[in-house]
Amino acid sequence: MATRIRDLYFDPRRADEIAKGLEAAAAAGEFDALTDPRDLATALTTRLRPLDGHFNVVFDPRLVDEPPMRGPVPGPQGGPPAGPRPVNPGEARGHYGFRGVQILPGNIGYIDLRQFSEIDFSDPKDPARAAADSALNFIAGTDAVIFDLRDNGGGAPSMVGYLTSAFTPANAPIYNVFHSREGTRSEAPEVYHADPRLTVPVYILISARSGSAAEAFPYTMQAAQRAVIVGEASGGAANPGGMVPAGAGFAVFVSRGSPINPVTGGNWEGSGVKPDVAVSWDKALDTAQTLVLEKIIAADAGRTDAVWALEALRSQDLSAEVAGNLPDYVGAYGDRAVSVEGGRLKVVAGRRPPVLLAPLGDDLFTVVGDPGRRYQFLRGDDGKIMGFEAIGVGGPPQRVRRTA
């Protein structure tokens, strides 16, 4: 491993320091008590990881001791593919990292991206690029876009560059440049997105799990002032490279390049990407949606769909306050039955799927998961519930009286 690091690590001086430290630890017997190679791999990773966020050691007896990889400045897998890239069945089944694409209430585009797959720009039908285009086309008419990278461990610079180009001008001087022993390589895509959206607000969610390419994208977009980053500081692994065999079934990830951003003059190694809006990772999506909806409403107070979506997001704050009054609403309303289940009101109408209601205040409830629908319960002169109105955005209310 020390030899591989000396030969390949992007900074020769640091490479020698790291290798000498590893050799000294071995000479001092630091690893002698580890008789299981899997434990040794873990111990080596623990020792090396603080020196570079990408260091990782694995053991697999099936590994073949091949010569270490060389060539131009690599992506995370060690180098560019030679010729058309073969389809990886696992990547294809994972839709090239695009786990979910949907339109959130208030017309917000949401892309749940779990990895940055390699794009072969020489192939006009490259499946990873096609997956990216499909996702971007689906949310093309939205008022804002949220990328969720909270569970994304990284991937290929080619996808980072391509997605960045979907929201920035072509040839903008914003892309990271990777420096290695062999020279430099830009993260700018070989083919820019054909129809970039230059004004749509972009929000990117990150966590401590977000690493490597999943840091490059928010870092570049943040530096270009093209996205608001929401969540917790990312993992802090900036330097790409690849796994190289080290003998006896061991392999070590060696960083063969280091990015420099032309806007910041630095990168995120060790420190991670710092969010513009710092919140716990599990609150990041709700926070980003709130920020987007507030922006939409500020520009157009008549956007009822956005107003209702924002109020639904905030409805959880009222749950405890209203919980004790829920039995007041229980009963039969024509062909509909209202009951309490799990601390919420449940409405069942015949064979239709039941809906759950969350309180908005003043006998007003939103349908959980569908803020474009509401139930306004009505009280008689005696203060008791006598019926409700089912309300939808843009449509007339339907009044239903309580029958039992």
Residue, then its C-alpha position, 0 to 999 in steps of 0.5 A: m500500500a505504501t508503494r501504491i500511495r508513493d506511485l499514484y497519490f496526486d501530491p508526491r510530497r504528501a504521498d511520501e509522508i503518508a507512505k512513511g507513516l504507514e511503514a513506520a506504524a507497521a514496523a512498530g507493530e501497530f497491526d500485528a495483533l490483527t489476524d483477520p485480513r478484514d480487521l486489518a483492512t478496517a484498521l488501515t482505513t481508520r488510520l488513513r482516512p483522516l489524511d484524505g477523505h477518500f482513503n479506503v482499504v478493502f480485502d477480497p480474496r478474489l482480487v487479482d494483483e494487477p499493475p496499478m492504474r495510470g493515465p490521465v487525470p481520473g474520475p472516481q473510478g480511476g480513469p475515463p472509459a476506452g470506447p463506448r461504455p458497457v451498460n452496467p445492469g446494476e446501474a440500469r436497475g438503479h436508474y443511474g442514480f435517479r431514485g425519484v423524480q416528482i412534483l411537490p405541492g406548490n409546483i416544486g421539482y424534486i430529484d432524489l439522486r443517489q449517485f452521479s453515474e458516468i456519462d460517455f459524451s461520445d455516445p448520443k444515446d448514453p443511458a446515464r445522460a438519457a436518465a438525467d435528461s428525462a429527470l430534468n424534462f419532467i421538472a422543466g415546468t416547475d417554479a423551483v428545483i430541489f436536488d436531494l443528495r443527503d444519501n449520495g456518496g458520490g460518483a463521476p465528475s461527468m454527471v456533476g458537470y452535466l447537471t451543473s450546465a443545466f442551470t448555468p450558462a455554457n462555458a461559464p468559468i465555474y467548473n472545478v479543475f482537477h490537478s494531478r501528476e499527469g496534468t489537469r482536467s476540467e469538470a466542465p462537461e464535454v457536451y453542455h445541456a441544450d436548454p439550461r434554466l438560468t433563473v429557476p431557483v435551485y436548492i440542494l440538500i446535503s448531509a454528512r453522508s454526501g461525499s465526493a461528487a455529491e459535494a462537487f455539485p453543491y460546492t460548484m453551484q454554491a460558488a457560482q451563486r446558483a443554488v442554496i445549500v440546505g442541511e448539514a456540512s457534507g463529508g469532506a472528501a474532495n480528491p478523486g481517484g480509484m481502487v488499486p490492488a495492493g497484494a494478498g487480496f487487498a486494495v486501497f483507494v488512492s486519490r490521484g487528483s485534487p480539485i481547485n474551484p476557479v471561483t473560491g480558489g480551493n475545495w471542500e477536502g476535510s471541511g465539507v461543503k458548508p450549507d447556506v441554511a444549516v438544519s439537521w439532515d432530517k429537516a432539510l427537505d421541509t426547510a427547503q420547501t418552506l423557503v421555496l414556497e415563501k419565495i413563490i408567495a412573495a412574488d405572487a400572493g394569489r398563488t393559493d396552491a403555494v399558500w395551502a402547501l406552506e400551511a400544510l407544512r406548518s400544520q404539524d406544529l398544531s397537532a398537539e394543540v388540537a389532539g384533545n379536541l379530535p373526538d368532537y369531529v368523530g361521527a357519520y357525515g352522510d356516506r362518510a365516516v370520521s374517526v380518530e386513528g394514530g392521533r389524526l382524523k381519518v375520513v372514509a367514504g365507501r370503498r374509496p381509500p381513506v384520507l388522514l387529516a392534519p389540523l390547520g386551526d379553527d376547525l380547518f384540516t388539510v389532507v395529509g399528502d395532498p395540501g390541495r384538499r381541505y376539510q372545514f368543519l362547521r359548528g351550529d349555534d350550540g357550538k357543536i359540529m354539524g357538518f363539514e365542507a370539502i374544499g379543493v384549490g380552484g373549485p367550489p366547496q361540497r357541504v356535507r351534514r353530520t348525520a350521526 
